[in-house]
Amino acid sequence: MSRTRYPIPAAPCRCEIEVNRSRFIASIEMVETPDQAQDFVARLKQEFPTANHNCWAYLCGPPGSSDRIGLSDDGEPHGVAGKPLLTALQHSGLGDLAVVVTRFFGGIKLGKGGMVKAYTQAVQSALEQLEVAEKIAWEELRFSCAYPLLSSIERLLPDYEATILEQQFAAQVVLHIRVAQEQLTALRTRLTDLSAGQINFPENP
């Protein structure tokens, strides 16, 4: 999976299920850093102050990442909530997301196996309803070219997911463009070939 392009939550999502009278409310949100994930958890605890548990997990980075993760059982027996939630996130095919599953106890004990199943079902139900967007890492590039090349450059930019941010017209045309990070090298090579080496790029675009 590319670290510069991957699916992420497009918008917050919430789903509620009931298991033996206990309510499980799963809330998912896009987070890019552990601090954002902790802020999300804090907001949910404020929203549901009377809940018995607000269990959570987060994954920052590309899908399946394991370097910036976190989880909590929030008072539930060890391993029955946080770990299943994190496992669901790591197998979701999504990156940069956090989940909080809020539980209101309904008076019937579920047992450890029942709780693992319930927390897993809650997060999976929310994941199924989640709207997905694509996260793309962008780079900006500036260069100048001769006027006769401009129309050819404008035609090829969409092939590299590049768009013109600014144009300046002087002795040559100065272009300021945005391009998907993973396309940058290929675009520079194509522009060099197109101009027969007449386009010079800065050392640190």
Summary of the structure (lengths in Angstrom):
residues: 205
radius of gyration: 23.8
end to end distance: 24.9
largest distance: 78.8
contacts: 640
relative contact order: 0.18
helix: 34%
strand: 33%
